[in-house]
Each structure stands twice: as C-alpha cells, then as structure tokens.
Amino acid sequence: MDFIIDPDTVAIAETVLRFVEREVLPLQQRHHDQLGSERTLFDASDRYVPEVLALRQQARKRSAELGFYTLFGDENLGGGGQGAQVMAHVQETLNHSIGPAQALVHTVVLPSPFTNGLSPVLRHLDPEVFAGYR
C-alpha cells in the first residue's frame, strides 16, 4: 500500500492550516473567556450560547468564502471535489499542528469528517428542489 501524500494534497492541508493559524486561532484567543470552557460554551439546555454561535458562524463564513468549508463537497454541487485521502490528511495536519480540541476549528472550518459535510444532504435532495437554488 502506498502512503505517499501527493504534493497537491500537502499544499491543500498547508493552506487550510495557514488560514486557521492566521484568522481562526486569533479569533479564538480573543474570545478565550467564552470559548475556553464547556461552562461558557453551552447554556442550561446544552445548546451553544448565542455568542458562541455567532463566533462559529463568523469562522464558518470566512472558511466558506475561501472555499475550505465546501472543499470535500461534490463539484456538481459547487464543492471542491476533494476525496477521503485529502480529507484525512487535512484533518491529520490540523490535529498534529493545533490539537484536536479547538472550539472554532473542528467542524467549523471544515465540516465533520463523519458526515462529509453538506454533500449527503444535497445528494439526496429532490432534483426539483435543488434546481430551484441554482
């Protein structure tokens, strides 16, 4: 089995990491008091508090503007069309470089690797419904 990561995959992972280091981690650090504890992340009903939702939305929107949030989506759905190997390498690069417990990085900058992001939802939409949004 070949475990050599191609240069394009490495470049994608490095680009995502640079974005996270340059934009997301500083935002997270500025709001450490809110993001640094589960006691301040969630309300009594175990939902994100509005301030945290706003920060997550800010990071996700910026990620989407740069094409990272849709990186693994199907190209015919407007995504980057990157596959599982790229997804695994990007996630491993982020985990290795910044750690796994980052409130504004994992599942925010990139969709959850367990759901493949938005693609499963979009793939199963009635074509008539989807056509209305193109």
N, C-alpha and C positions, 0 to 999 in steps of 0.2 A: 504494500500500500504506500502511495506517495503522499508524504506530509509536507511537501514544499509548498509554501504560500506564494502565489504569483505576485509580481510587483504591483499590479493594479489593485489587488486586494489589500496589500500593505499600505498603499497610498490612500485608499479609502479610509482605512482604520486610522491612519495618522491624521487625516483631515478632520475626521469626526473628533478625535482626541484633542486636536488643536482648538476646535470650536468649543469644546467642553471646558478646556483649561482657560481659554481667553474670555468666554462670555458666561458660561453657566456656573462654574465654581465661584467666580467673584460675586455673582448674584446670590448664590447660596451662602457665601461667607457674610455678605452684608445683612442677611436675614437669618443668621445663625440662631438668634434667640427664639425665633419662630420655628425654624426647621430642625433644630438640634435635639429635640426630644419628642417622643410619642405623646407626651402630655400636652404639648403645644401644637402638634400636627393635627390632632383629631379632637372632635367635640364629644359630648357625652353619649351620642348615638354612634360613635366610632366612624364618623364621616370626617373628611378633611374640613378644616375650618375655612371660611371664605378667603382669608389672607393667603393661606397655603394654596388653595385652588387658583387664585389669581397668579401666584408665582409659578405654579406648574403650567398654567396657560401661557404665560409670558415666555417661558423656556420652550414650550412645545411649538408655539407660533414661530419663534425665531428658527428653531430646528426645521420646521416645515418650509419657511422662506428659503432656507439654504438647501433644501432637498433631502435632508437627512431623515426626517420623520417618514417619508414615503420611499426611502431607499430600497426597501425589500418588497414593495408592492409591485404587482404586475404592471408591465409597461403599458398594456392596453387600458389600464385603469389610471394611468398618469404617474405610476411609480417608477423607481429606478431599475426594477427588474433584477436586482441582485439576489443571489441564491443563498442557500443554507451555509455554504462554506464561508462566504463573505460575512454573513450574519454572525456565525460562530467566532470568526476572527475579530470582528469589531467588538463584540461583547467581551472576548478574552482580553483584548487590548485595553478596553476601558477598565475591566476588573483588575488587571495587573497594574495599571498606571494610577488609578484613583481609588480603587477598592470597590466592593460591591454595595456598600450602604450609603448611597448618595441620594438624598431626597429629590433633587431636581435633575438627576441624570437618568437613572434606570427607570424604564417605562415612560419617561417623559421625552427625552431627546430622541430616543428610538422606541418604537412600540415593543411590547413584551415579546421576547423570542418564543414564548409559548403559544402565542396567538397568531404570529406572522403579521401583526399589526392589523390594519383595516381590511386587508385583502380577503380574508374568509367571509366577511360580511358582504363586501362588494361583489365577490364572485357569485354569491347565491341570490343576489337581488333579481327580482323580475326584470327582464330586459327593458320592458316598457317604463318601469320606474327609473331605472338607471339612465335611459335615453333622455329623460326629462331634465337631467342635471348636466348634460354635456354642453 
